[in-house]
Amino acid sequence: MSFPSPDGPTVEIRISARPELIPTVRAVASDLAGRADFDLDAISDLRMAVDEACATLVGLTTEDRVLSCRFFVGKEHIEVVASSPAVPTEGEVSTASFGWRVLQTLADEVSSSRGLDGQPDAVVIRLVKHAGAAK
């Protein structure tokens, strides 16, 4: 997977893959969306989508691993690439799960893949949210 050429700032946050640290990533997402003049509905949607993506990835790894979230802030959108090395037996994001449905509802674009930055065991969730609430 390659990253887009951002037309604005890029922010990366790396935390231990622990559920209790996910609110920190949510707060960063909310702050970036607010600074980018997203409307309140879009901020809320992005915040919840980031929460769901991070929770999904934390469920596929162990607490001694790192969860990484990169935020690419554009003029009218924010792209989020969340990733973490997966436990081999748990290594796929289920696109049939309720959580995946939530992501599809909250984000304007969502996808999942394997491999990032030379780490073939990384599980990746990419989502895009536009500044306006309407899709």
TIDO-367683 format. One record per residue (C-alpha): z, x, y; residue number from 1. Coordinates in steps of 0.1 Angstrom, whole numbers. Layout:
<site z="Z" x="X" y="Y" resi="NUM"/>
...
This chain:
<site z="0" x="0" y="0" resi="1"/>
<site z="-8" x="13" y="35" resi="2"/>
<site z="8" x="2" y="67" resi="3"/>
<site z="-10" x="-14" y="96" resi="4"/>
<site z="-18" x="3" y="129" resi="5"/>
<site z="9" x="-13" y="150" resi="6"/>
<site z="0" x="-25" y="185" resi="7"/>
<site z="37" x="-23" y="195" resi="8"/>
<site z="69" x="-7" y="184" resi="9"/>
<site z="78" x="0" y="148" resi="10"/>
<site z="114" x="-2" y="136" resi="11"/>
<site z="127" x="8" y="102" resi="12"/>
<site z="162" x="1" y="88" resi="13"/>
<site z="174" x="15" y="56" resi="14"/>
<site z="206" x="2" y="39" resi="15"/>
<site z="223" x="4" y="6" resi="16"/>
<site z="209" x="-24" y="-16" resi="17"/>
<site z="241" x="-45" y="-13" resi="18"/>
<site z="241" x="-82" y="-5" resi="19"/>
<site z="269" x="-78" y="21" resi="20"/>
<site z="246" x="-56" y="42" resi="21"/>
<site z="217" x="-81" y="44" resi="22"/>
<site z="231" x="-97" y="76" resi="23"/>
<site z="225" x="-64" y="94" resi="24"/>
<site z="188" x="-66" y="86" resi="25"/>
<site z="187" x="-103" y="96" resi="26"/>
<site z="202" x="-94" y="130" resi="27"/>
<site z="175" x="-67" y="136" resi="28"/>
<site z="148" x="-93" y="128" resi="29"/>
<site z="163" x="-119" y="152" resi="30"/>
<site z="167" x="-93" y="179" resi="31"/>
<site z="131" x="-80" y="176" resi="32"/>
<site z="117" x="-115" y="176" resi="33"/>
<site z="138" x="-125" y="206" resi="34"/>
<site z="126" x="-94" y="225" resi="35"/>
<site z="90" x="-103" y="216" resi="36"/>
<site z="94" x="-137" y="232" resi="37"/>
<site z="92" x="-157" y="199" resi="38"/>
<site z="102" x="-193" y="203" resi="39"/>
<site z="135" x="-204" y="188" resi="40"/>
<site z="120" x="-219" y="157" resi="41"/>
<site z="99" x="-188" y="149" resi="42"/>
<site z="130" x="-166" y="154" resi="43"/>
<site z="149" x="-188" y="130" resi="44"/>
<site z="121" x="-188" y="104" resi="45"/>
<site z="117" x="-150" y="106" resi="46"/>
<site z="154" x="-145" y="102" resi="47"/>
<site z="156" x="-167" y="71" resi="48"/>
<site z="125" x="-152" y="56" resi="49"/>
<site z="138" x="-117" y="60" resi="50"/>
<site z="171" x="-128" y="45" resi="51"/>
<site z="153" x="-143" y="15" resi="52"/>
<site z="130" x="-112" y="10" resi="53"/>
<site z="160" x="-88" y="11" resi="54"/>
<site z="181" x="-110" y="-12" resi="55"/>
<site z="152" x="-111" y="-37" resi="56"/>
<site z="148" x="-73" y="-36" resi="57"/>
<site z="185" x="-67" y="-39" resi="58"/>
<site z="185" x="-88" y="-70" resi="59"/>
<site z="159" x="-65" y="-86" resi="60"/>
<site z="177" x="-32" y="-80" resi="61"/>
<site z="211" x="-16" y="-81" resi="62"/>
<site z="236" x="-10" y="-53" resi="63"/>
<site z="231" x="27" y="-54" resi="64"/>
<site z="195" x="23" y="-43" resi="65"/>
<site z="181" x="19" y="-8" resi="66"/>
<site z="166" x="-12" y="7" resi="67"/>
<site z="141" x="-4" y="34" resi="68"/>
<site z="127" x="-29" y="60" resi="69"/>
<site z="100" x="-19" y="84" resi="70"/>
<site z="92" x="-41" y="113" resi="71"/>
<site z="58" x="-38" y="130" resi="72"/>
<site z="60" x="-57" y="163" resi="73"/>
<site z="26" x="-69" y="176" resi="74"/>
<site z="17" x="-89" y="206" resi="75"/>
<site z="19" x="-123" y="189" resi="76"/>
<site z="34" x="-115" y="155" resi="77"/>
<site z="59" x="-94" y="136" resi="78"/>
<site z="50" x="-79" y="102" resi="79"/>
<site z="79" x="-70" y="79" resi="80"/>
<site z="75" x="-47" y="49" resi="81"/>
<site z="107" x="-48" y="28" resi="82"/>
<site z="109" x="-25" y="-3" resi="83"/>
<site z="133" x="-11" y="-28" resi="84"/>
<site z="130" x="8" y="-61" resi="85"/>
<site z="134" x="-17" y="-89" resi="86"/>
<site z="152" x="-15" y="-122" resi="87"/>
<site z="124" x="-11" y="-147" resi="88"/>
<site z="134" x="-43" y="-167" resi="89"/>
<site z="137" x="-64" y="-135" resi="90"/>
<site z="108" x="-50" y="-116" resi="91"/>
<site z="87" x="-79" y="-105" resi="92"/>
<site z="90" x="-105" y="-78" resi="93"/>
<site z="86" x="-140" y="-93" resi="94"/>
<site z="60" x="-160" y="-73" resi="95"/>
<site z="71" x="-191" y="-93" resi="96"/>
<site z="107" x="-190" y="-80" resi="97"/>
<site z="123" x="-213" y="-54" resi="98"/>
<site z="129" x="-182" y="-33" resi="99"/>
<site z="92" x="-174" y="-32" resi="100"/>
<site z="85" x="-210" y="-21" resi="101"/>
<site z="110" x="-206" y="7" resi="102"/>
<site z="92" x="-174" y="18" resi="103"/>
<site z="59" x="-191" y="18" resi="104"/>
<site z="73" x="-219" y="39" resi="105"/>
<site z="90" x="-197" y="65" resi="106"/>
<site z="64" x="-170" y="69" resi="107"/>
<site z="28" x="-173" y="80" resi="108"/>
<site z="17" x="-148" y="54" resi="109"/>
<site z="36" x="-134" y="24" resi="110"/>
<site z="27" x="-111" y="-5" resi="111"/>
<site z="43" x="-89" y="-31" resi="112"/>
<site z="31" x="-56" y="-46" resi="113"/>
<site z="43" x="-25" y="-64" resi="114"/>
<site z="43" x="10" y="-50" resi="115"/>
<site z="49" x="23" y="-15" resi="116"/>
<site z="51" x="57" y="1" resi="117"/>
<site z="44" x="75" y="-32" resi="118"/>
<site z="71" x="56" y="-50" resi="119"/>
<site z="54" x="37" y="-79" resi="120"/>
<site z="86" x="20" y="-89" resi="121"/>
<site z="91" x="4" y="-54" resi="122"/>
<site z="88" x="-34" y="-53" resi="123"/>
<site z="74" x="-46" y="-19" resi="124"/>
<site z="75" x="-79" y="-1" resi="125"/>
<site z="53" x="-81" y="30" resi="126"/>
<site z="55" x="-110" y="54" resi="127"/>
<site z="40" x="-119" y="88" resi="128"/>
<site z="55" x="-143" y="113" resi="129"/>
<site z="36" x="-154" y="144" resi="130"/>
<site z="54" x="-160" y="177" resi="131"/>
<site z="47" x="-197" y="178" resi="132"/>
<site z="63" x="-221" y="153" resi="133"/>
<site z="31" x="-237" y="142" resi="134"/>
<site z="12" x="-221" y="114" resi="135"/>
